[in-house]
């Protein structure tokens, strides 16, 4: 009978940045969705180069070939799920410590798109910071998220979903909103006319 074993290893993670032309006041972590790459994803935030926001796009550790045989990334699958979640949370915590040693900033914003939404929520549970602004774009809320493990460090949650999103269907959005309303945190629900994407409303709020 095969026996399952495990070993901790060190591997190289990649992330991309956009440094603003102005003095840094805010750091924005932009967490991509399933089957995306951080280097492509971060291009949506190039407009923030004229702001006071440092944009950081970490790339998921699970790399695979997409439909057209182009390498893409994921944050987790159902296989060895708990280990993948822990590895990614540890990776993001290490990245945050590294960036704090290199940059000075007063405010933290985290944006999770699609699958990256769950990663963002799971990371915030262990992130030793306060007054975090969270932007959840076309994504769900992990079932393990509760008041007990979340509301200590969240300032505001913005939840965006598109009325024509074929992946985040109305029943999925309603389930996520119900879960969000059960959390004792300040939140704003934003419906936009669009598909499975980051909306202009999101970009407008990130400029503030």
C-alpha positions in Angstrom: 0.0 0.0 0.0 1.6 3.3 -1.0 2.4 5.7 1.8 1.9 9.5 1.4 4.9 11.5 2.6 5.9 15.2 2.4 8.9 17.4 2.5 9.3 21.2 2.7 11.3 22.7 -0.2 12.4 26.1 -1.2 11.3 27.4 -4.6 11.5 30.7 -6.6 8.4 32.9 -6.7 7.9 35.8 -9.1 6.1 39.1 -8.8 5.8 42.2 -10.9 5.7 45.9 -9.8 4.8 49.3 -11.0 6.5 52.1 -9.1 4.7 55.4 -9.2 6.2 58.7 -10.3 5.1 60.2 -7.0 6.1 59.4 -3.4 4.6 56.1 -2.3 1.7 56.3 0.1 -0.2 53.1 -0.7 0.7 49.6 -1.7 -1.7 47.7 -3.9 -1.4 43.9 -4.1 -3.2 42.8 -7.3 -3.8 39.1 -7.2 -4.6 37.5 -10.5 -7.2 34.9 -11.4 -7.1 31.4 -12.6 -5.0 30.7 -15.7 -3.4 34.1 -15.8 0.1 35.4 -15.4 1.1 38.3 -13.1 3.1 40.1 -15.8 0.0 40.3 -18.0 -2.4 41.0 -15.2 -0.5 44.0 -13.8 -0.8 45.9 -17.1 -4.4 46.8 -16.2 -3.0 49.0 -13.4 -0.4 51.0 -15.4 -2.5 54.1 -15.0 -1.5 54.2 -11.3 2.0 55.2 -12.3 0.9 58.8 -11.9 -0.5 58.2 -8.4 1.1 57.5 -5.0 0.4 53.8 -5.3 3.0 51.0 -5.6 1.4 48.1 -7.5 2.6 44.6 -6.8 1.3 41.6 -8.7 2.4 38.3 -7.2 2.2 35.2 -9.4 0.7 32.0 -8.3 3.1 29.1 -7.7 1.2 26.5 -9.7 2.2 26.9 -13.3 0.6 24.9 -16.1 -0.2 25.1 -19.8 -3.4 26.8 -20.8 -5.7 26.1 -23.7 -3.3 27.4 -26.3 -0.3 25.8 -24.7 0.8 29.1 -23.2 2.1 28.9 -19.6 -0.4 30.2 -17.1 -0.8 30.1 -13.3 -3.2 29.0 -10.6 -3.4 29.6 -6.8 -4.7 26.2 -5.9 -6.5 23.1 -7.1 -8.4 20.4 -5.2 -5.3 18.2 -5.1 -3.4 18.7 -1.8 -5.6 21.7 -1.3 -4.7 22.6 2.2 -0.9 22.4 1.5 -1.3 24.7 -1.5 -3.3 27.2 0.5 -0.6 27.2 3.2 2.2 27.5 0.7 0.6 30.5 -1.0 -0.2 32.3 2.3 3.4 31.8 3.5 4.7 33.1 0.1 2.5 36.2 0.3 3.5 36.9 3.9 7.2 36.6 2.9 6.7 38.9 0.0 5.0 41.5 2.2 7.9 41.4 4.7 10.4 41.9 1.9 8.5 44.9 0.4 8.1 46.5 3.9 11.9 46.4 4.2 12.3 48.2 0.8 9.4 50.7 0.7 7.6 53.1 3.0 3.8 53.1 2.8 0.9 54.0 5.0 -2.0 52.2 3.5 -2.6 48.7 2.1 -5.0 47.7 -0.6 -5.5 44.2 -1.8 -7.4 43.3 -5.0 -8.4 39.8 -5.8 -9.8 38.9 -9.2 -11.8 35.7 -9.7 -9.8 32.8 -8.1 -7.5 35.5 -6.6 -10.4 36.6 -4.4 -10.2 33.5 -2.3 -6.5 33.8 -2.1 -6.8 37.4 -0.9 -9.3 36.5 1.8 -7.2 33.6 3.0 -4.1 35.7 3.1 -5.7 38.5 5.1 -6.5 36.1 7.9 -2.8 35.8 8.7 -1.6 39.2 7.5 -0.3 41.1 10.5 -1.6 44.5 9.4 -4.6 46.7 10.1 -6.8 49.0 8.1 -6.6 47.0 5.0 -8.9 47.9 2.0 -10.0 44.8 0.1 -11.4 44.8 -3.4 -13.1 41.5 -4.4 -13.7 41.4 -8.2 -15.9 38.7 -9.7 -14.8 36.2 -7.1 -16.2 34.2 -4.2 -15.6 34.1 -0.5 -14.0 31.0 1.0 -16.4 29.1 3.3 -13.9 29.2 6.2 -14.0 33.0 6.4 -15.8 34.1 9.6 -15.9 37.2 11.9 -13.6 35.4 14.3 -10.7 35.1 11.8 -11.2 38.2 9.6 -12.7 41.4 10.9 -9.7 42.4 13.1 -7.7 43.9 10.3 -10.2 44.9 7.5 -11.1 48.6 7.1 -13.4 48.2 4.1 -14.5 45.5 1.6 -15.7 46.4 -1.9 -17.4 43.5 -3.7 -17.9 43.9 -7.5 -19.8 41.6 -9.9 -20.9 42.0 -13.5 -24.5 41.5 -14.6 -23.3 39.6 -17.7 -20.7 37.4 -15.9 -21.0 33.8 -17.2 -18.6 32.5 -14.6 -19.8 34.4 -11.6 -23.5 33.6 -12.2 -26.3 35.4 -10.3 -26.7 32.5 -7.8 -23.0 32.5 -7.1 -22.9 36.2 -6.6 -26.0 36.0 -4.3 -24.2 33.3 -2.2 -21.1 35.4 -1.9 -23.1 38.6 -0.9 -25.0 36.6 1.7 -21.7 35.4 3.2 -20.3 38.9 3.1 -23.4 40.3 4.8 -22.8 37.9 7.7 -19.4 39.4 8.4 -19.2 42.3 10.8 -17.2 44.5 8.5 -17.8 47.7 6.5 -18.7 46.6 3.0 -20.0 48.0 -0.3 -21.7 45.8 -3.0 -21.1 47.1 -6.5 -23.0 45.7 -9.6 -21.5 46.8 -12.9 -22.5 46.4 -16.6 -19.9 43.9 -17.7 -18.6 40.4 -17.8 -15.9 38.5 -15.8 -13.5 41.4 -15.5 -12.2 44.2 -13.4 -14.6 47.1 -13.9 -14.1 50.8 -14.5 -15.8 51.3 -11.1 -12.9 49.4 -9.5 -10.3 51.4 -11.2 -12.0 54.6 -10.2 -12.0 53.6 -6.5 -8.3 52.5 -6.7 -7.4 56.0 -7.8 -8.6 57.5 -4.5 
